């Protein structure tokens, strides 16, 4: 039995059709700032790095860092 903690960066963009497109990155560095993330998102949009079924990514919609803790309460016998 163990407890694990995970951290995920979730960047949400809006595409040409007006739909949200989410890009997630596991284990972002601890001292990452909102300004750095916004700058990276601006580059993704400006350089047209990704596209979606609803067209190119055109604006930033949201940024979240999600921390989750999992408590594994049972380990089956070997």
Helices and strands as residue ranges (DSSP letters): E 3-15, E 20-26, H 34-46, E 51-52, E 55-71
